[in-house]
Amino acid sequence: MTTQALIYDELHALDRERHKNWSIKAGDDCSFAREVNSVPLLAAEFAKAAENYPIIFAGTKESVLPCIVLGLQKNQNLFVTEEGKWDADYLPAFIRRYPFVFSESPENKQFILCIDEDFSGCNEEGRGERLFDSEGKQTNYLEGVVKFLKDYQLSHQATTHFCNQLIELDLLEEVRATYTGPNAQPGVLTGFYAVKREKIKDLADEKLVQMVKSDALELIYYHILSLSNFKSLAKRLPHDAGANASEEVADDAEASTEADG
């Protein structure tokens, strides 16, 4: 499964000269995410995301990242309507931060604020919120964007720590998700990891206590409960959709996870 959804087409570092007259007209158009079948998820989002999406872990046994599944086939997002609206109660932070993002400079390990200049809301006609004022200073709007991205980065670090706990305790297992689509068409998603209940039960008592105190155990159960959302995800498939297995995604959307191999 894809771990990093590519929704940024024309990324440029935000610059006081280049973007001095720019404004951002934000709205509820999520067409930019129409072909994204999964996006990374922060640990802080598990509780809300678990009500709408399957939460899985993508990557390798040595390095994983939590993601939410948005589509059952490649380049498919079943939560973006024909009009480009997001059809779910919770919009993940990965999508909400668009068209902005921090890019890490490999030279000095600093984060650079970037913007996708291809975003339809970018303009120089004063529509929406200005990025810089007449003196070239950040507007309140842009300061709010920077704060959101800094909070996102901090939460990402906490998420990485949680994932490292799962790896160190060997709680993850590669699984597949089988589902039944329209017209009783079967499908399967492979290439992701999930926490197995049996492995939690085998943990030493002191490890369980540590996980309770760090909230890791709570996050795990949100993840496990969220896997039942494969069933509702399959119901979103268009009736003319085939049930070909994605080369990147799997549990039963009638809904069960099973270990590979």
C-alpha positions in Angstrom: 0.0 0.0 0.0 1.2 3.5 -0.8 2.4 5.1 2.4 2.8 8.7 1.1 0.0 10.0 -1.0 1.3 12.3 -3.7 -1.2 15.2 -3.7 1.3 18.1 -4.3 2.0 18.8 -7.9 3.9 22.2 -8.0 5.6 22.5 -4.6 7.6 25.7 -4.1 9.1 27.2 -0.9 6.9 30.0 0.3 8.8 33.3 -0.5 7.9 36.9 0.5 8.8 38.2 -3.0 7.4 35.4 -5.1 4.2 35.2 -3.1 3.8 38.7 -1.8 0.5 39.3 -3.5 -0.9 35.8 -3.1 -4.1 34.9 -1.4 -5.6 31.5 -0.7 -9.3 30.9 -1.3 -9.9 27.8 0.8 -13.1 25.8 0.4 -14.4 22.3 0.6 -13.2 21.1 -2.8 -11.1 18.0 -2.3 -10.7 17.1 -6.0 -7.0 17.1 -5.5 -7.3 13.9 -3.5 -9.6 12.0 -5.9 -6.9 9.5 -6.9 -5.4 8.9 -3.4 -6.3 5.5 -2.1 -4.6 5.9 1.3 -3.1 8.7 3.4 -0.9 8.8 6.5 -2.6 9.2 9.8 -1.4 10.7 13.1 -1.8 8.8 16.4 -3.9 11.7 17.7 -6.4 11.1 15.0 -7.1 7.4 15.7 -10.3 7.9 17.8 -12.1 10.0 15.2 -10.7 8.2 12.1 -11.7 4.8 13.5 -15.4 5.8 13.1 -15.0 6.2 9.3 -12.0 4.4 7.9 -9.9 1.2 8.2 -6.6 2.1 10.0 -3.7 0.0 8.8 0.1 0.1 9.0 2.1 0.4 5.8 5.8 0.0 5.2 8.1 -2.8 6.2 8.5 -4.9 9.4 11.3 -2.5 10.4 9.5 0.8 9.6 5.8 1.4 9.5 3.4 4.3 9.3 -0.3 4.3 10.2 -2.6 5.0 7.2 -6.3 5.1 6.5 -7.6 3.2 3.5 -9.7 5.4 1.2 -10.1 3.1 -1.8 -10.0 -0.6 -2.6 -8.1 -0.2 -5.9 -5.2 1.8 -7.1 -5.9 5.6 -7.7 -9.3 5.2 -6.1 -10.7 7.5 -3.4 -14.2 6.4 -2.4 -14.7 9.4 -0.1 -14.5 12.1 -2.8 -17.8 12.8 -4.5 -18.3 13.7 -8.2 -18.5 17.3 -7.1 -15.2 17.0 -5.2 -16.7 17.1 -1.7 -15.4 14.9 1.1 -18.0 12.3 2.1 -17.2 11.4 5.7 -17.6 12.9 9.1 -13.9 13.3 9.7 -11.3 14.9 7.3 -7.8 13.7 8.1 -5.1 16.2 8.9 -3.0 15.1 6.0 -5.7 16.4 3.7 -6.6 19.5 5.8 -3.0 20.9 5.6 -3.2 21.1 1.8 -2.0 23.2 -0.1 0.8 23.7 2.5 3.4 21.3 3.8 6.8 21.3 5.5 9.7 20.1 3.4 12.9 19.1 5.3 16.1 20.5 4.0 18.7 17.6 3.8 21.6 20.1 4.4 20.6 21.6 7.7 17.7 19.5 8.8 15.4 22.5 8.9 11.8 22.5 7.9 10.8 24.8 5.0 7.2 25.9 4.5 6.1 25.0 1.0 2.9 25.6 -1.0 1.4 23.7 -4.0 1.1 26.5 -6.5 -1.2 24.3 -8.6 -3.9 24.5 -6.0 -7.0 26.0 -7.5 -7.5 28.4 -4.6 -4.2 30.2 -5.2 -4.7 33.7 -6.6 -3.4 37.2 -6.8 -6.8 38.9 -7.0 -7.3 39.1 -3.3 -9.8 36.2 -3.1 -9.7 34.5 0.3 -6.9 35.0 2.8 -3.7 37.0 2.1 -0.4 35.3 2.9 1.6 38.5 3.5 0.6 42.0 4.4 1.7 45.2 2.7 4.9 45.2 4.7 5.8 41.6 3.8 5.0 40.2 7.2 3.0 37.0 7.7 -0.7 37.5 8.1 -2.7 36.0 10.9 -3.9 33.4 8.5 -0.4 32.3 7.5 0.7 32.3 11.1 -2.2 29.9 11.8 -1.1 27.7 9.0 2.5 27.6 10.4 1.2 26.7 13.8 -1.0 23.9 12.4 2.0 22.4 10.5 4.2 22.6 13.6 1.6 20.8 15.6 1.3 18.3 12.8 5.1 17.7 12.9 5.1 17.2 16.7 2.2 14.7 16.5 4.1 12.9 13.7 7.0 12.4 16.0 4.7 10.9 18.7 3.2 8.7 16.0 6.6 7.5 15.0 7.4 6.6 18.7 4.1 4.6 18.8 5.0 2.7 15.7 8.5 1.9 17.1 6.8 0.4 20.1 4.8 -1.9 17.9 7.9 -3.0 16.1 10.0 -3.5 19.2 7.2 -5.6 20.8 6.7 -7.6 17.6 3.0 -6.9 17.5 2.6 -6.4 13.8 1.8 -9.1 11.3 1.3 -8.9 7.5 -2.4 -9.4 6.7 -4.8 -9.3 3.8 -8.4 -8.0 3.6 -10.9 -9.8 1.5 -14.1 -8.0 0.6 -17.3 -8.5 -1.3 -18.1 -5.7 -3.7 -21.2 -4.9 -5.8 -22.9 -7.8 -7.5 -21.2 -10.1 -5.0 -17.8 -9.6 -6.6 -14.9 -10.7 -4.4 -11.8 -8.7 -4.0 -8.7 -8.7 -1.9 -6.3 -6.0 -0.6 -2.7 -7.0 0.4 0.6 -5.4 1.5 -0.1 -4.0 4.9 0.3 -4.8 8.6 -2.1 -5.1 11.5 -1.7 -5.8 15.2 -2.7 -9.3 16.2 -4.7 -9.7 19.4 -2.9 -13.0 20.2 0.4 -11.2 20.4 -0.9 -8.6 22.8 -2.1 -11.4 25.1 1.4 -12.9 25.1 3.1 -9.7 26.3 4.6 -9.6 29.8 2.6 -7.8 32.4 5.1 -4.9 32.7 5.0 -4.3 29.0 1.2 -4.1 29.1 1.4 -1.6 31.9 3.8 0.6 29.9 1.4 0.5 26.9 -1.6 1.5 29.0 0.3 4.4 30.6 1.6 5.6 27.2 -1.9 5.2 25.6 -0.5 2.8 23.1 -3.0 0.1 24.0 -5.9 2.4 23.5 -4.6 3.3 20.0 -4.2 -0.4 19.2 -7.8 -1.1 20.0 -9.0 1.8 17.9 -7.0 0.3 15.1 -8.4 -3.2 15.5 -12.0 -1.9 15.7 -11.5 0.2 12.6 -10.8 -2.9 10.5 -14.5 -3.5 10.4 -14.8 -0.4 8.2 -13.6 -2.5 5.2 -17.2 -3.6 4.9 -18.7 -0.1 4.6 -15.8 0.8 2.3 -16.8 -2.0 -0.1 -20.4 -0.7 -0.1 -19.1 2.6 -1.6 -17.8 0.8 -4.7 -19.7 1.8 -7.9 -21.9 -1.0 -9.2 -20.0 -1.2 -12.5 -16.6 -1.6 -10.7 -14.7 -4.8 -11.2 -13.4 -6.7 -8.2 -9.9 -7.0 -9.4 -7.4 -7.3 -6.5 -5.3 -4.2 -6.0 -1.6 -5.0 -6.2 -1.1 -2.9 -3.1 -3.8 -3.4 -0.6 -6.3 -6.8 2.2 -9.6 -8.2 5.4 -13.0 -9.2 4.7 -15.3 -6.4 3.9 -17.9 -8.8 4.9 -14.8 -8.3 7.1 -11.9 -10.3 8.4 -8.2 -9.9 8.5 -6.1 -13.0 8.0 -2.3 -13.4 8.2 -0.4 -14.0 5.0 1.7 -17.1 4.8 
